[in-house]
Amino acid sequence: METRVAVIAIIVEDPDRVETLNAILHEYADFIIGRVGIPYRQKGISIITIAVDAPQNVISAMSGKIGRLEGVTAKTTYGK
C-alpha cells in the first residue's frame, strides 16, 4: 500500500487529555517517524508535532481521533 508523509500539528489546551492523546499516538507508533513536544508554560499549553509515514486512511484516522479530543486542536499537512 502506498504511503504518504505528513506532519500533524497539535495544541493541547486541556492537560487532562494528555493521557488519551498519548494512548492514540501509541496505537499508531509504527507509523510515527518522529515527535517533538514543547510545553509553553506561560500560556499553559503544549505544542506537539508528529511526523508520520503511513497510508492516507491511517493518517486520516489518527488525525481524526486526535482532533475529536476536547481541549485539543490538530491540523495535518501532507507532503506531495
N, C-alpha and C positions, 0 to 999 in steps of 0.2 A: 504494500500500500504506500502511495506517495505521501511524503510528509512535508510540512511547511515549518519555517522558523518564524517565531512570533515572540513578542515581549508583552507581558501583562503588567501594567502599572496599577498598583493597589494602594489605596489610602485607607488606613484603619482609624476610625474616629471613636470606636467603642472597644476598649481593651477587653471587654468580656467576650468578644468574638474571636480573639486570637487563637484560642484552643480549637475552635471549629475550623478556622481558616487553616491552621497547621494540619489538621486531620485531612482536609481536602487536598492540600499540597502533598501530603504523604501518599494519598491514594494515587496521585499522578507522578510520583517520584521518578519512575522510569523514563519519563519524557522531559524532565527538567534538566536543562543544561547548566543553569546557574541561578543563584538567588542573592539579592542584596537587600538588606533591611536597614533603614535609617530611622532611629527614634528621634522625633522632633519634640523634645520635652517642652519647649516654650509654648507650643501650640497643643500639646497633649495628644499628638497623633503619631502614627508610624507610617512610613513610606516604604513600600516594598516593590521591587521589580523582579519579575520571574522571566527568564529566557527559556523557551521551550522549543523542541523539535518533535513534532507529532502530526498525525493525520488531522485534517481540518475538523472532523467531527469531535475528536478528543479535545482539541483546543477550545472549541465552542462549548463543549460540555463543562470543562473545567472553569472557563471564564464565566459561564452562566451560573454555576454553583457559587462561585465567589461573589459575583455581583448580586445575588439574591440575599446575601447576608445583611441583616440590618446593621447600620453603622459602618459599612464597608463599601467603598466605591472601587470599581475596576474597569479599566479600558484596555483593549487589546489592539496592538499594531502588528501587522504581518509584513514579512519580507516578500519580495517579488518572486 
